[in-house]
Amino acid sequence: MKTAYEFAVVGIGGIGSGALYWLAREAGGEVLGLEQFAIGHDHGASQDHSRIIRLSYHAPEYTALTPETYRAWAEVEAESGVRIVTKCGGVDLAPDVAGEVLEQYAEAMRVKGIPYDDLTAAEAMERFPQFRLDPGSRVLYQAESGLCDPRKAIPTQVALARARGATVLDNTPVRRLVPTSDGAELHTDMGVFRARHVVVAADAWTNEVLRETGTRIPLTITQEQVTYFATPKLRDFAPDRFPIWIWHGPESFYGFPVYGEVATKAGLDVGGDVVTTATRTYEPNPRPYQKLVAFLERHIPGSLGPELYTKTCLYTMPPDRNFVIDRLPEYPQITVAQGAAHVFKFSSLVGKITAQLATTGATEYPIGAFTLIRPALTDPTYPAEFRVNLGSHAEAMAAQAV
Ligand SMILES: Cc1cc2nc3c(=O)[nH]c(=O)nc-3n(C[C@H](O)[C@H](O)[C@H](O)COP(=O)(O)OP(=O)(O)OC[C@H]3O[C@@H](n4cnc5c(N)ncnc54)[C@H](O)[C@@H]3O)c2cc1C
C-alpha cells in the first residue's frame, strides 16, 4: 500500500469527510483519510438523521459564512445526486421582546443582508399554530433554514473523495501524529504513513491527536442527547408545515419536524454532564429529558408522543464556543479544525477551508475569529461571562473536575 501522501486527514466525521472531499478535488490520489471507527459511527458528534442548518446566527463572523455553507453542500449534492439539505424554514424564539439574544441574531442577519421576518407571538402562532407562545414573545423567521443529514453527508463525501482517487481507511486509529521536517508521520496499527500536510478533524479527541505537537486547546466535552417523539399529529409536523426551531430562553431548546424517523425530534442545548471520551456513556440522562418534555408540553404540545428513543452524542467546546480553524503556530504543516458543538451545518465548508489552508496556506473565507491564538484559548483568566454556559449541573461538575 502507498504510505506517502501529500495530504492526510485524521478523523472522518463531518469536518473530516468535508476536508477529504475538497482535498480530493485538488489532489485526488494524494489524499489519505484515517478514521478510528467505522465511517458513519455513533461515538462522536456527526451522527443521526438531522442537524439544523440556517443562515441566521448570533454574530457576523458566522453570518459571513452561513450562505457559503449552503453553496458547499449544493456542490456535494450536485456532484453526487444525493440530497443532504432539506429546507423547511426556521424560527428563533425568545420569551421576551427585549430579549438581547434575538436582537443579536437580527443584527447579525441585517449586517449581512439576510432577510428575515420579525414576528410577534400572535403572528408566529398564526403562521405556525403548533406553537403556544406567551404574549411578548419575539420570533424571527428565516425561510432558508432547514436540516442537513449526517447519515447522508458523510458517506457521500467519502464516496466522492474515493471516486477521485483518495484512500480512506476506517477502523484505523492514528496512535501518534509526529511532526517532521517535511510534514508529519501518522502511526497506525497498519504501519506508518507520511503526509506533507495533515488536517486534524478529531473533535472530542483533538487534544489526544495533537499530543506530540505541543498544542493543547482548552476543550470541555459534555454528553448531550436528542429525543424522538412519535407524535400522532404527523401531518402538522411534516417539513412543509413545521420549521426547525430554537428557543433562546434561560435554557435553550431546539427541534425538528418529522424527518428520518416517523417522529419529531428535540433536545436541550448544553443540558448534559461533563465527560471525557473515556467516561461518556450511551445512557440517556433523565434530567435534560424531563426539562425537554416540560418545555414541549408548554410550548409545542402537539409534537409530543410516545418516546421513540433518546440518543446520546458528544459536545466538544472551547471556552467561548467559537470554532477553531487554524494551522498550528509551531507546525504550519498541521491544520486543526474544531467545531465548538455547532459545526455540522458548516462542516463541508470548514472542510473546504482546511483544504485551502493545506494546499495554499491561506483561505478565501473570513476565519480571523477562529484562530488558535485568541484570548479565549490562551488566557486562563478569560472572563467567566464570555465563557460557554454549561448549565448549573454541568458547571458544578466541571468545577469538581478542576
Ligand atoms: C445532540 C447534538 C445535536 C447537535 N445539533 C447540531 C445542529 O443542529 N446543527 C449543527 O450544525 N451542529 C449540531 N451539533 C454539533 C455537530 O454535530 C458537531 O459540531 C459536528 O458533528 C462535529 O463534527 P466533527 O467532524 O468535528 O466531529 P466528529 O463527527 O466527532 O468527527 C471526529 C472524528 O474523528 C475521529 N477520530 C478521533 N480521533 C481519531 C484518531 N486518533 N484516529 C482516527 N480518527 C480519529 C472520530 O472517531 C470521529 O469520527 C450537534 C451535536 C450534538 C451532539
PDBQT file of the ligand as one rigid body, heavy atoms in Angstrom, charges set to zero:
ROOT
HETATM    1  C1  LIG A 501     -27.086  16.211  20.203  1.00  0.00    +0.000 C 
HETATM    2  C2  LIG A 501     -26.349  17.097  19.251  1.00  0.00    +0.000 A 
HETATM    3  C3  LIG A 501     -27.059  17.987  18.464  1.00  0.00    +0.000 A 
HETATM    4  C4  LIG A 501     -26.400  18.823  17.571  1.00  0.00    +0.000 A 
HETATM    5  N1  LIG A 501     -27.116  19.644  16.772  1.00  0.00    +0.000 NA
HETATM    6  C5  LIG A 501     -26.495  20.372  15.818  1.00  0.00    +0.000 A 
HETATM    7  C6  LIG A 501     -27.240  21.098  14.888  1.00  0.00    +0.000 A 
HETATM    8  O1  LIG A 501     -28.476  21.087  14.917  1.00  0.00    +0.000 OA
HETATM    9  N2  LIG A 501     -26.571  21.787  13.919  1.00  0.00    +0.000 N 
HETATM   10  C7  LIG A 501     -25.212  21.791  13.835  1.00  0.00    +0.000 A 
HETATM   11  O2  LIG A 501     -24.674  22.439  12.934  1.00  0.00    +0.000 OA
HETATM   12  N3  LIG A 501     -24.459  21.101  14.721  1.00  0.00    +0.000 NA
HETATM   13  C8  LIG A 501     -25.071  20.390  15.692  1.00  0.00    +0.000 A 
HETATM   14  N4  LIG A 501     -24.347  19.648  16.586  1.00  0.00    +0.000 N 
HETATM   15  C9  LIG A 501     -22.896  19.748  16.573  1.00  0.00    +0.000 C 
HETATM   16  C10 LIG A 501     -22.292  18.952  15.451  1.00  0.00    +0.000 C 
HETATM   17  O3  LIG A 501     -22.944  17.710  15.325  1.00  0.00    +0.000 OA
HETATM   18  C11 LIG A 501     -20.810  18.763  15.694  1.00  0.00    +0.000 C 
HETATM   19  O4  LIG A 501     -20.201  20.034  15.948  1.00  0.00    +0.000 OA
HETATM   20  C12 LIG A 501     -20.147  18.133  14.493  1.00  0.00    +0.000 C 
HETATM   21  O5  LIG A 501     -20.808  16.938  14.140  1.00  0.00    +0.000 OA
HETATM   22  C13 LIG A 501     -18.680  17.849  14.786  1.00  0.00    +0.000 C 
HETATM   23  O6  LIG A 501     -18.105  17.308  13.612  1.00  0.00    +0.000 OA
HETATM   24  P1  LIG A 501     -16.595  16.856  13.650  1.00  0.00    +0.000 P 
HETATM   25  O7  LIG A 501     -16.265  16.328  12.316  1.00  0.00    +0.000 OA
HETATM   26  O8  LIG A 501     -15.749  17.943  14.204  1.00  0.00    +0.000 OA
HETATM   27  O9  LIG A 501     -16.553  15.726  14.781  1.00  0.00    +0.000 OA
HETATM   28  P2  LIG A 501     -16.905  14.170  14.689  1.00  0.00    +0.000 P 
HETATM   29  O10 LIG A 501     -18.025  13.931  13.788  1.00  0.00    +0.000 OA
HETATM   30  O11 LIG A 501     -16.987  13.647  16.070  1.00  0.00    +0.000 OA
HETATM   31  O12 LIG A 501     -15.642  13.587  13.970  1.00  0.00    +0.000 OA
HETATM   32  C14 LIG A 501     -14.397  13.424  14.595  1.00  0.00    +0.000 C 
HETATM   33  C15 LIG A 501     -13.866  12.131  14.074  1.00  0.00    +0.000 C 
HETATM   34  O13 LIG A 501     -12.502  11.967  14.419  1.00  0.00    +0.000 OA
HETATM   35  C16 LIG A 501     -12.302  10.601  14.642  1.00  0.00    +0.000 C 
HETATM   36  N5  LIG A 501     -11.046  10.425  15.366  1.00  0.00    +0.000 N 
HETATM   37  C17 LIG A 501     -10.743  10.935  16.573  1.00  0.00    +0.000 A 
HETATM   38  N6  LIG A 501      -9.507  10.578  16.940  1.00  0.00    +0.000 NA
HETATM   39  C18 LIG A 501      -9.010   9.825  15.938  1.00  0.00    +0.000 A 
HETATM   40  C19 LIG A 501      -7.762   9.159  15.740  1.00  0.00    +0.000 A 
HETATM   41  N7  LIG A 501      -6.800   9.184  16.668  1.00  0.00    +0.000 N 
HETATM   42  N8  LIG A 501      -7.589   8.468  14.593  1.00  0.00    +0.000 NA
HETATM   43  C20 LIG A 501      -8.563   8.426  13.646  1.00  0.00    +0.000 A 
HETATM   44  N9  LIG A 501      -9.761   9.021  13.798  1.00  0.00    +0.000 NA
HETATM   45  C21 LIG A 501      -9.981   9.727  14.927  1.00  0.00    +0.000 A 
HETATM   46  C22 LIG A 501     -13.531  10.208  15.429  1.00  0.00    +0.000 C 
HETATM   47  O14 LIG A 501     -13.721   8.819  15.503  1.00  0.00    +0.000 OA
HETATM   48  C23 LIG A 501     -14.608  10.930  14.660  1.00  0.00    +0.000 C 
HETATM   49  O15 LIG A 501     -15.138  10.149  13.612  1.00  0.00    +0.000 OA
HETATM   50  C24 LIG A 501     -24.982  18.804  17.490  1.00  0.00    +0.000 A 
HETATM   51  C25 LIG A 501     -24.258  17.906  18.273  1.00  0.00    +0.000 A 
HETATM   52  C26 LIG A 501     -24.932  17.046  19.143  1.00  0.00    +0.000 A 
HETATM   53  C27 LIG A 501     -24.128  16.099  19.967  1.00  0.00    +0.000 C 
ENDROOT
TORSDOF 0
